Amino acid sequence: MIIALNEGQSIYSTRTLSDNNIQHWKYKNKSDKFGGSFAPGSAFKVVATNKVPGLLWVKVLIPGSDPSRYLMISGEEFAANFSMHKQ
């Protein structure tokens, strides 16, 4: 639930994520490519959230990116691919 998230928290992927997956997301044009994939259980640090009903999203830091790169995740994509707790 994005509404319960705050900056600095971590979220965890519940399935393998790749650039190919991200290209089908609502905010694909606001997400950086990362080349490769992340296994289930990978931690992503929350850097911003939008908690307006109907426009829920979370912006996270891509783990290990240098320079920093980010993913922007809609509420639906969060529910399908992430958890607030490590599985």
C-alpha positions as CSV (number, residue, x, y, z in Angstrom):
1,M,0.0,0.0,0.0
2,I,1.7,3.2,-1.2
3,I,-0.3,5.3,1.2
4,A,1.6,3.6,4.1
5,L,5.0,4.3,2.5
6,N,7.4,7.1,3.6
7,E,10.7,8.4,2.1
8,G,13.6,6.4,3.3
9,Q,11.7,3.1,3.7
10,S,12.5,0.1,1.5
11,I,10.2,-2.0,-0.6
12,Y,11.0,-5.4,-1.9
13,S,10.3,-7.0,-5.3
14,T,8.1,-10.0,-5.2
15,R,9.0,-11.2,-8.7
16,T,11.9,-10.9,-11.1
17,L,12.1,-7.4,-12.6
18,S,13.8,-6.5,-15.8
19,D,13.9,-3.5,-18.2
20,N,11.5,-5.5,-20.3
21,N,8.9,-5.6,-17.5
22,I,9.3,-1.8,-16.8
23,Q,8.6,-1.0,-20.5
24,H,4.9,-2.0,-19.9
25,W,4.4,0.1,-16.8
26,K,2.3,3.3,-16.6
27,Y,5.4,5.5,-15.8
28,K,7.9,3.8,-18.1
29,N,8.9,7.2,-19.5
30,K,9.7,8.5,-16.0
31,S,11.8,5.4,-15.1
32,D,15.4,4.8,-15.9
33,K,16.7,1.7,-17.7
34,F,19.0,-0.5,-15.5
35,G,20.2,-3.2,-17.9
36,G,19.7,-6.7,-16.3
37,S,17.3,-7.8,-13.8
38,F,16.5,-7.9,-10.1
39,A,15.6,-11.1,-8.2
40,P,12.6,-11.4,-5.9
41,G,13.4,-9.9,-2.5
42,S,15.6,-7.1,-3.9
43,A,15.3,-3.9,-1.9
44,F,14.5,-0.6,-3.4
45,K,14.7,2.6,-1.3
46,V,11.7,5.0,-1.5
47,V,12.7,8.5,-2.4
48,A,9.3,10.1,-3.1
49,T,5.6,9.2,-3.0
50,N,2.3,10.7,-4.3
51,K,-0.6,9.7,-2.1
52,V,-3.4,11.4,-4.1
53,P,-6.2,8.9,-4.6
54,G,-6.3,7.8,-8.2
55,L,-2.8,9.1,-8.8
56,L,-0.8,6.9,-6.4
57,W,2.9,6.3,-7.2
58,V,6.2,5.7,-5.6
59,K,9.6,6.7,-6.8
60,V,12.5,4.4,-5.8
61,L,16.2,4.3,-6.2
62,I,17.5,1.5,-8.4
63,P,19.8,-0.6,-6.2
64,G,23.5,-0.2,-7.0
65,S,23.0,2.5,-9.6
66,D,25.8,5.0,-10.0
67,P,25.0,7.6,-10.9
68,S,21.6,7.2,-9.2
69,R,18.8,6.0,-11.4
70,Y,15.1,5.7,-10.4
71,L,11.9,3.8,-11.1
72,M,8.5,5.4,-10.8
73,I,5.8,2.8,-9.9
74,S,2.1,3.2,-10.1
75,G,-0.2,1.8,-7.4
76,E,-1.3,-1.1,-9.5
77,E,2.3,-2.0,-10.4
78,F,3.3,-1.8,-6.8
79,A,0.6,-4.2,-5.8
80,A,1.6,-6.7,-8.5
81,N,5.4,-6.5,-8.1
82,F,6.4,-5.2,-4.6
83,S,5.8,-5.7,-0.9
84,M,6.6,-3.6,2.1
85,H,8.0,-6.6,3.8
86,K,10.8,-8.9,2.7
87,Q,9.3,-12.2,1.6
